[in-house]
Amino acid sequence: MSFVHLRTHTEFSVVDGTLRIDDAVAAARADGQTACAITDLCNLFGAVKFYSAMRAGGVKPIIGCDIWLEPENTGSAGEKQGSRLLLLVQNDAGYLHLCELLARAWTTNTQRAQALVKWAWLDELGGGLLALSGADLGAVGQALLAGDAPRAEQLALRLARTFPQRFFIEVQRAGLATNEAHVRAAVPFAARLLLPVVATHPVQFVEADDYEAHEARVCVAEGETLANPKRVKRFSREQYFKTQEQMVALFADLPVALANTLAVAQRCNLQLTLGKPRLPDFPTPVVDGIPVPIEAHFREASFAGLEQRLAKLYPDAAERDRQRPRYAERLEFEIVTIVKMGFPGYFLIVADFINWAKANGCPVGPGRGSGAGSLVAYSLSITDLDPLAYNLLFERFLNPERVSMPDFDIDFCQANRERVIDYVKAKYGRDAVSQIATFGTMASKAALRDIGRVLGMGYGHVDSIAKLVVAPPGKSVTLARVPLPPDQPDP
């Protein structure tokens, strides 16, 4: 081991990365790298997938993020300029701090759709994080390239105080115009301030031949064309996943910068707990000053709800008494399974906000998907469909042999949906409620049309090609799997 990658932008960086996580794992394994970092731009969207894939591949995952720091008036000329800083997670506390930094930036401090981290937040939330200066794009690097040594020193010492024994001057040789000038200024600067130097390589794609595809992707995001002579090129062909041998050759004059990548990797030891549900506590009634155990409250609420359902299903008392045993047997089986799997709180929370919605003028669907097979859900008014009447199986929804989170498909009235979300936030706390973001990928036809525009091709010509792509309803067909016409040989 002579080097590990500490700066990689995957496809989750969206605007400037095309590196797929599986490809990063394969490249790290093929080169014998025992550690690798993910440092997407201002997000942790790919962190869990990266963590799981790297561990499965026998490579130590390092979680980090390439953040934008808010412009600050620190220069003698008063110039305000944004800068980059690379943060790497050392432990659980560092992971939580990085999450908080990004959450604050995206929710309270965005400019031109870009989240900016305030310098003061670093002082508060710097624990458990290692910081790399950001090389040419960092605040220190920008000052050095501008020839403003006093400002560079001021910024470097400030970051060194914020991250004691955890701040590194970052150097790169990635084929960009300012790289070598920065290296020549940064190395003696770091030596004078007794700050460690670390070599990184800004990985954007997996192989050098992917450069053109990456540039096309950047143009799609920026609404540019490849042929535009005024387009500012921010990346080079060298920004692929280089091997240890290649990095040793690049930094043969700075072996300590390579060795420090290993030292950084050794200090980053985050252990994520995956597959374990983390649900907020459901507030149960208090009897004689003691909260009722959630399992007992869950059972009581389920049987009480069943009695209300049976009264409506079977108005005749004699028929109701005759039918009750089979319902009670099924309900008991479901309750035991739900308690055993640790999900009574989940059912009670879902029932709570659904019943609130029904009582406050927000229409709710009767139930959809496998959740309709649960008698407990029917008893708690989560669904409005009697599963026994239609021989629906509870095991399709929850199965002890395949432990996974239950998932109710709930349809709320679109006009009132925000009211339900606000109620949940108010009752369980804003810190306990989140909404899911999804990544959309371009379908084959859309990809062809966008690339045709980027290449400067006429819309009519590109559209005629896109229309040749067979797109069956409900199915996703990638360009690699588009069937060829019968009379055309496979290339």
C-alpha positions as CSV (number, residue, x, y, z in Angstrom):
1,M,0.0,0.0,0.0
2,S,1.4,3.4,-1.0
3,F,-1.8,5.5,-1.7
4,V,-5.5,5.5,-1.2
5,H,-8.1,7.8,-2.9
6,L,-9.5,10.3,-0.5
7,R,-11.4,12.4,-3.1
8,T,-14.0,10.8,-5.4
9,H,-17.1,12.3,-6.9
10,T,-19.6,9.6,-7.8
11,E,-22.7,9.8,-10.0
12,F,-24.4,11.1,-6.8
13,S,-22.6,14.4,-7.3
14,V,-25.1,14.8,-10.1
15,V,-23.6,17.8,-11.9
16,D,-20.0,16.7,-12.2
17,G,-19.5,13.0,-11.5
18,T,-20.2,9.9,-13.6
19,L,-18.3,7.4,-11.4
20,R,-20.6,4.5,-10.5
21,I,-20.1,3.1,-7.0
22,D,-19.7,-0.5,-8.2
23,D,-17.0,0.6,-10.7
24,A,-15.2,2.4,-7.8
25,V,-15.2,-0.8,-5.8
26,A,-13.9,-2.9,-8.7
27,A,-11.2,-0.3,-9.4
28,A,-10.1,-0.1,-5.8
29,R,-10.0,-3.9,-5.5
30,A,-8.1,-4.4,-8.7
31,D,-5.4,-2.0,-7.6
32,G,-5.1,-3.5,-4.1
33,Q,-6.3,-0.4,-2.3
34,T,-7.6,-1.4,1.1
35,A,-9.5,1.9,1.6
36,C,-11.4,4.4,-0.5
37,A,-13.4,7.6,0.2
38,I,-16.6,9.0,-1.2
39,T,-16.7,12.8,-1.2
40,D,-19.6,13.9,-3.3
41,L,-20.3,17.5,-3.8
42,C,-22.4,18.9,-0.8
43,N,-24.3,15.7,-0.2
44,L,-24.2,12.2,1.4
45,F,-26.7,10.6,-0.9
46,G,-24.5,7.8,-1.9
47,A,-22.9,7.2,1.5
48,V,-24.9,4.2,2.6
49,K,-24.7,2.5,-0.8
50,F,-20.9,3.2,-1.0
51,Y,-20.3,2.0,2.6
52,S,-22.2,-1.3,2.0
53,A,-20.6,-1.9,-1.4
54,M,-17.0,-1.2,-0.3
55,R,-17.4,-3.5,2.8
56,A,-18.8,-6.2,0.6
57,G,-15.8,-5.8,-1.7
58,G,-13.3,-6.0,1.1
59,V,-12.3,-2.3,0.9
60,K,-12.5,0.0,3.9
61,P,-15.1,2.8,3.2
62,I,-14.3,6.3,4.2
63,I,-17.3,8.7,4.2
64,G,-16.8,12.4,3.5
65,C,-18.1,15.4,1.6
66,D,-16.7,18.1,-0.6
67,I,-18.4,21.2,0.8
68,W,-18.6,24.8,-0.3
69,L,-17.6,27.3,2.3
70,E,-19.5,30.6,2.4
71,P,-17.6,33.6,1.0
72,E,-16.1,35.6,3.7
73,N,-14.4,39.0,3.8
74,T,-10.9,37.9,4.9
75,G,-8.7,39.4,2.1
76,S,-6.9,42.7,2.2
77,A,-8.7,43.8,-0.9
78,G,-12.0,42.8,0.6
79,E,-12.8,40.3,-2.2
80,K,-15.4,37.8,-1.3
81,Q,-15.0,34.4,-3.0
82,G,-16.5,31.0,-2.2
83,S,-14.1,28.1,-1.5
84,R,-14.1,24.3,-1.2
85,L,-13.1,22.2,1.8
86,L,-13.0,18.4,2.0
87,L,-14.4,16.9,5.2
88,L,-13.7,13.2,6.1
89,V,-15.6,11.4,8.9
90,Q,-13.5,9.8,11.7
91,N,-16.3,8.4,13.9
92,D,-20.0,8.4,14.7
93,A,-19.9,12.0,16.2
94,G,-18.2,13.2,13.0
95,Y,-20.8,11.6,10.8
96,L,-23.6,13.3,12.8
97,H,-21.8,16.6,12.7
98,L,-21.3,16.4,8.9
99,C,-25.0,15.6,8.5
100,E,-25.9,18.6,10.6
101,L,-23.6,20.9,8.6
102,L,-25.2,19.8,5.3
103,A,-28.7,20.0,6.7
104,R,-28.1,23.6,7.9
105,A,-26.5,24.6,4.6
106,W,-29.3,23.2,2.4
107,T,-32.2,24.5,4.6
108,T,-30.9,27.9,5.7
109,N,-28.0,29.0,3.5
110,T,-28.4,28.4,-0.3
111,Q,-27.3,30.8,-3.0
112,R,-28.0,30.0,-6.7
113,A,-29.2,26.5,-5.8
114,Q,-25.9,25.8,-4.0
115,A,-25.6,25.0,-0.3
116,L,-23.0,27.0,1.6
117,V,-21.5,26.1,5.0
118,K,-20.8,29.0,7.3
119,W,-17.3,29.2,8.9
120,A,-18.8,29.6,12.4
121,W,-20.6,26.2,12.0
122,L,-17.2,24.5,11.6
123,D,-16.1,25.8,15.0
124,E,-19.3,24.3,16.5
125,L,-19.5,21.0,14.5
126,G,-15.8,20.2,13.6
127,G,-15.4,17.4,16.1
128,G,-14.9,13.9,14.6
129,L,-14.0,15.3,11.2
130,L,-10.7,15.6,9.3
131,A,-10.3,18.6,7.0
132,L,-8.4,18.8,3.8
133,S,-7.7,22.3,2.5
134,G,-9.4,21.8,-0.9
135,A,-6.2,22.2,-3.0
136,D,-6.6,24.9,-5.8
137,L,-10.3,25.5,-5.0
138,G,-9.8,25.9,-1.3
139,A,-9.6,29.2,0.6
140,V,-5.9,28.6,1.4
141,G,-5.1,27.5,-2.1
142,Q,-6.9,30.5,-3.7
143,A,-4.9,32.9,-1.5
144,L,-1.6,31.2,-2.3
145,L,-2.4,31.3,-6.1
146,A,-3.3,35.0,-5.7
147,G,0.1,35.6,-4.0
148,D,-1.5,36.7,-0.8
149,A,0.6,34.8,1.7
150,P,-0.6,36.6,4.9
151,R,-4.2,35.8,4.0
152,A,-3.3,32.2,3.3
153,E,-1.6,31.9,6.6
154,Q,-4.5,33.5,8.4
155,L,-7.0,31.0,6.9
156,A,-4.7,28.0,7.4
157,L,-4.2,28.8,11.1
158,R,-7.9,29.3,11.5
159,L,-8.7,25.9,10.1
160,A,-5.9,24.3,12.1
161,R,-7.5,25.7,15.3
162,T,-10.9,24.5,14.2
163,F,-9.5,21.0,13.4
164,P,-6.5,20.6,15.8
165,Q,-4.2,17.8,14.5
166,R,-6.9,17.1,11.9
167,F,-6.1,19.7,9.2
168,F,-4.1,18.9,6.1
169,I,-2.8,21.0,3.2
170,E,-4.1,19.2,0.1
171,V,-2.1,19.1,-3.2
172,Q,-3.1,17.7,-6.6
173,R,-1.6,17.0,-10.0
174,A,-4.7,16.3,-12.1
175,G,-3.8,18.0,-15.3
176,L,-5.5,21.3,-14.4
177,A,-3.8,24.6,-15.2
178,T,-3.3,25.8,-11.6
179,N,-2.2,22.5,-10.1
180,E,1.5,22.8,-10.3
181,A,1.7,26.4,-9.3
182,H,-0.4,25.5,-6.2
183,V,1.9,22.6,-5.3
184,R,5.0,24.8,-5.6
185,A,3.5,27.4,-3.3
186,A,1.7,25.0,-0.9
187,V,4.5,22.6,0.1
188,P,6.9,25.2,1.5
189,F,4.0,27.1,3.0
190,A,2.9,23.9,4.9
191,A,6.4,23.2,6.0
192,R,6.7,26.7,7.5
193,L,3.5,26.4,9.4
194,L,4.3,22.8,10.4
195,L,1.1,21.5,8.7
196,P,1.0,18.0,7.1
197,V,0.6,17.7,3.3
198,V,-1.6,15.1,1.7
199,A,-1.9,14.2,-2.0
200,T,-5.3,13.6,-3.5
201,H,-6.6,13.0,-7.0
202,P,-10.1,14.5,-7.9
203,V,-11.7,11.4,-9.4
204,Q,-14.8,12.1,-11.6
205,F,-14.9,9.0,-13.7
206,V,-13.4,5.5,-13.7
207,E,-11.3,5.4,-16.9
208,A,-9.6,8.0,-19.1
209,D,-11.8,7.1,-22.0
210,D,-14.8,8.2,-20.0
211,Y,-13.7,11.8,-20.3
212,E,-15.8,12.7,-23.3
213,A,-18.9,11.1,-21.8
214,H,-18.3,13.0,-18.6
215,E,-18.0,16.3,-20.5
216,A,-21.2,15.6,-22.3
217,R,-22.9,14.9,-18.9
218,V,-21.6,18.3,-17.6
219,C,-23.0,20.0,-20.7
220,V,-26.4,18.4,-20.2
221,A,-26.4,19.8,-16.6
222,E,-25.3,23.2,-17.6
223,G,-27.4,23.6,-20.8
224,E,-24.1,23.9,-22.8
225,T,-22.8,22.3,-26.0
226,L,-19.4,20.6,-26.4
227,A,-18.5,22.8,-29.4
228,N,-19.1,26.2,-27.6
229,P,-15.6,27.9,-27.6
230,K,-16.6,30.0,-24.6
231,R,-17.5,27.1,-22.4
232,V,-15.2,27.0,-19.4
233,K,-13.7,23.5,-19.0
234,R,-13.4,22.7,-15.3
235,F,-12.1,19.1,-15.7
236,S,-9.3,17.2,-17.4
237,R,-8.9,13.8,-19.0
238,E,-6.6,12.9,-16.0
239,Q,-9.4,12.8,-13.5
240,Y,-10.0,9.1,-13.7
241,F,-9.5,6.5,-11.0
242,K,-5.7,6.3,-11.0
243,T,-3.7,3.3,-9.6
244,Q,-1.2,3.5,-6.8
245,E,1.6,3.2,-9.2
246,Q,0.4,6.1,-11.2
247,M,0.0,8.3,-8.1
248,V,3.5,7.3,-6.9
249,A,4.9,8.5,-10.2
250,L,3.0,11.7,-10.0
251,F,4.3,12.5,-6.5
252,A,7.7,10.9,-6.6
253,D,9.1,14.2,-5.2
254,L,6.5,14.2,-2.3
255,P,6.5,10.7,-0.8
256,V,5.2,12.1,2.5
257,A,2.1,13.4,0.8
258,L,1.4,9.9,-0.4
259,A,2.1,8.3,3.0
260,N,-0.3,10.7,4.6
261,T,-3.2,9.3,2.6
262,L,-2.7,6.0,4.5
263,A,-2.4,7.9,7.8
264,V,-5.8,9.7,7.1
265,A,-7.4,6.4,6.1
266,Q,-6.2,4.8,9.4
267,R,-7.8,7.6,11.4
268,C,-11.2,7.3,9.7
269,N,-13.1,4.5,11.4
270,L,-16.9,5.1,11.0
271,Q,-19.1,2.1,11.8
272,L,-22.6,2.5,10.5
273,T,-25.5,0.4,11.9
274,L,-27.6,-0.6,8.9
275,G,-30.8,-2.6,8.7
276,K,-32.0,-1.6,12.2
277,P,-35.2,0.5,12.3
278,R,-35.0,3.8,14.1
279,L,-38.5,4.8,15.0
280,P,-39.6,7.7,17.2
281,D,-41.2,6.8,20.6
282,F,-45.0,6.6,20.5
283,P,-46.4,8.4,23.6
284,T,-48.6,5.9,25.4
285,P,-51.1,6.8,28.1
286,V,-49.9,7.3,31.7
287,V,-51.6,5.3,34.5
288,D,-50.7,6.1,38.1
289,G,-47.7,8.2,36.9
290,I,-46.3,5.3,34.8
291,P,-46.5,5.1,31.0
292,V,-48.3,2.0,29.8
293,P,-45.9,-0.4,28.0
294,I,-46.2,0.1,24.3
295,E,-46.8,-3.6,23.7
296,A,-49.8,-3.6,26.1
297,H,-51.2,-0.4,24.7
298,F,-50.8,-1.8,21.1
299,R,-52.7,-5.0,22.0
300,E,-55.5,-3.0,23.8
301,A,-55.9,-0.6,20.9
302,S,-56.0,-3.4,18.4
303,F,-58.7,-5.4,20.1
304,A,-60.7,-2.3,20.9
305,G,-60.6,-1.3,17.2
306,L,-61.6,-4.9,16.2
307,E,-64.7,-4.6,18.3
308,Q,-65.7,-1.4,16.6
309,R,-65.1,-3.0,13.1
310,L,-67.1,-6.2,14.1
311,A,-70.0,-4.0,15.3
312,K,-70.3,-2.5,11.8
313,L,-69.6,-5.7,9.9
314,Y,-72.1,-7.8,11.9
315,P,-74.8,-5.7,13.4
316,D,-76.5,-8.8,14.7
317,A,-75.0,-9.6,18.1
318,A,-75.4,-13.4,17.7
319,E,-73.7,-13.4,14.3
320,R,-71.0,-11.2,15.7
321,D,-70.3,-13.6,18.6
322,R,-70.1,-16.5,16.1
323,Q,-67.6,-14.6,13.8
324,R,-65.5,-13.1,16.6
325,P,-63.2,-16.2,17.3
326,R,-61.7,-16.4,13.8
327,Y,-61.0,-12.6,13.9
328,A,-59.6,-12.8,17.4
329,E,-57.3,-15.7,16.4
330,R,-56.0,-13.9,13.4
331,L,-55.6,-10.6,15.3
332,E,-53.6,-12.4,18.1
333,F,-51.3,-14.0,15.5
334,E,-50.6,-10.6,13.9
335,I,-50.0,-8.9,17.2
336,V,-47.5,-11.5,18.4
337,T,-45.7,-11.2,15.1
338,I,-45.6,-7.4,15.1
339,V,-44.4,-7.3,18.7
340,K,-41.8,-9.9,18.0
341,M,-40.4,-7.9,15.1
342,G,-40.4,-4.7,17.1
343,F,-43.0,-2.7,15.1
344,P,-45.9,-1.9,17.5
345,G,-44.8,1.8,17.6
346,Y,-44.8,2.0,13.8
347,F,-48.4,0.8,13.6
348,L,-49.6,3.1,16.3
349,I,-47.8,6.1,14.7
350,V,-49.3,5.4,11.3
351,A,-52.8,4.9,12.8
352,D,-52.4,8.1,14.7
353,F,-51.8,10.4,11.7
354,I,-54.3,8.6,9.5
355,N,-57.0,8.9,12.1
356,W,-56.1,12.5,12.6
357,A,-56.4,13.1,8.8
358,K,-59.8,11.4,8.7
359,A,-61.1,13.5,11.6
360,N,-59.8,16.8,10.2
361,G,-61.2,16.8,6.7
362,C,-58.3,15.1,4.8
363,P,-59.5,12.3,2.6
364,V,-57.5,9.1,2.9
365,G,-57.5,6.1,0.6
366,P,-59.0,2.7,1.8
367,G,-55.7,0.9,1.6
368,R,-53.4,-0.4,-1.1
369,G,-50.7,-3.0,-1.6
370,S,-49.8,-5.8,0.8
371,G,-50.7,-3.7,3.9
372,A,-54.4,-4.4,3.1
373,G,-53.7,-8.0,4.3
374,S,-53.3,-6.9,7.9
375,L,-56.2,-7.3,10.3
376,V,-54.3,-5.1,12.8
377,A,-54.2,-2.3,10.2
378,Y,-57.9,-2.8,9.6
379,S,-58.6,-2.7,13.4
380,L,-56.6,0.5,13.9
381,S,-58.3,2.2,10.9
382,I,-55.1,2.3,8.9
383,T,-57.0,0.5,6.1
384,D,-60.7,0.1,5.4
385,L,-60.6,-3.3,3.9
386,D,-61.5,-6.5,5.8
387,P,-58.7,-8.9,4.9
388,L,-60.6,-12.0,6.1
389,A,-63.5,-11.3,3.7
390,Y,-61.1,-11.6,0.8
391,N,-58.6,-14.2,2.2
392,L,-55.7,-11.8,2.1
393,L,-52.4,-13.0,3.6
394,F,-50.7,-11.0,6.4
395,E,-47.4,-12.8,5.6
396,R,-47.2,-10.8,2.3
397,F,-46.9,-7.7,4.5
398,L,-44.8,-8.9,7.4
399,N,-42.9,-12.1,7.5
400,P,-40.7,-13.1,10.5
401,E,-38.5,-15.1,8.0
402,R,-37.7,-12.0,6.1
403,V,-37.3,-9.2,8.6
404,S,-37.9,-5.8,6.9
405,M,-39.6,-2.6,7.7
406,P,-43.4,-2.6,7.1
407,D,-44.5,-0.2,4.4
408,F,-48.0,1.1,4.1
409,D,-49.0,2.6,0.8
410,I,-51.2,5.5,1.9
411,D,-53.1,7.9,-0.4
412,F,-53.7,11.3,1.0
413,C,-55.7,14.1,-0.6
414,Q,-53.1,16.2,-2.5
415,A,-54.6,19.4,-1.3
416,N,-54.3,18.4,2.4
417,R,-51.1,16.4,2.4
418,E,-49.0,19.2,3.9
419,R,-51.4,19.5,6.8
420,V,-50.8,15.8,7.7
421,I,-47.0,16.3,7.5
422,D,-47.2,19.4,9.7
423,Y,-49.3,17.4,12.3
424,V,-46.7,14.6,12.4
425,K,-43.9,17.2,12.8
426,A,-45.7,18.9,15.6
427,K,-46.5,15.7,17.5
428,Y,-43.3,13.7,17.1
429,G,-40.8,16.6,16.7
430,R,-39.3,18.0,13.5
431,D,-36.0,16.1,14.2
432,A,-37.9,12.8,14.0
433,V,-39.6,13.5,10.6
434,S,-38.0,13.5,7.2
435,Q,-39.1,13.3,3.6
436,I,-37.5,11.0,1.0
437,A,-35.8,12.4,-2.0
438,T,-35.5,10.2,-5.1
439,F,-33.0,10.3,-7.9
440,G,-34.5,10.2,-11.4
441,T,-32.4,8.7,-14.3
442,M,-32.8,9.7,-17.9
443,A,-34.7,7.2,-20.0
444,S,-33.2,6.1,-23.3
445,K,-35.1,8.5,-25.5
446,A,-34.4,11.5,-23.3
447,A,-30.7,10.6,-23.1
448,L,-30.5,10.5,-26.9
449,R,-32.2,13.8,-27.3
450,D,-30.0,15.5,-24.7
451,I,-26.8,14.2,-26.1
452,G,-27.9,15.1,-29.6
453,R,-28.3,18.7,-28.4
454,V,-24.9,18.7,-26.6
455,L,-23.3,17.5,-29.8
456,G,-25.0,20.2,-31.8
457,M,-27.0,17.9,-33.9
458,G,-30.3,19.0,-35.4
459,Y,-33.4,18.3,-33.3
460,G,-35.3,16.6,-36.2
461,H,-32.5,14.2,-36.9
462,V,-32.0,13.3,-33.2
463,D,-35.7,12.9,-32.7
464,S,-36.0,10.5,-35.6
465,I,-33.2,8.4,-33.9
466,A,-34.9,8.5,-30.5
467,K,-38.2,7.3,-32.0
468,L,-36.5,4.1,-33.1
469,V,-36.0,3.1,-29.4
470,V,-38.6,0.6,-28.3
471,A,-40.0,1.7,-24.9
472,P,-42.6,-0.8,-23.6
473,P,-45.0,0.8,-21.1
474,G,-43.9,0.3,-17.5
475,K,-40.4,-1.0,-18.5
476,S,-37.1,0.7,-18.4
477,V,-34.9,0.0,-21.4
478,T,-31.3,1.2,-21.3
479,L,-29.4,2.2,-24.5
480,A,-27.2,-0.9,-24.1
481,R,-30.3,-3.1,-24.2
482,V,-32.2,-1.5,-27.1
483,P,-32.9,-4.3,-29.6
484,L,-31.6,-3.9,-33.1
485,P,-33.8,-4.1,-36.2
486,P,-34.0,-7.7,-37.5
487,D,-32.1,-6.8,-40.7
488,Q,-29.2,-5.1,-38.9
489,P,-26.3,-7.2,-37.8
490,D,-25.1,-6.9,-34.2
491,P,-21.9,-4.8,-34.1
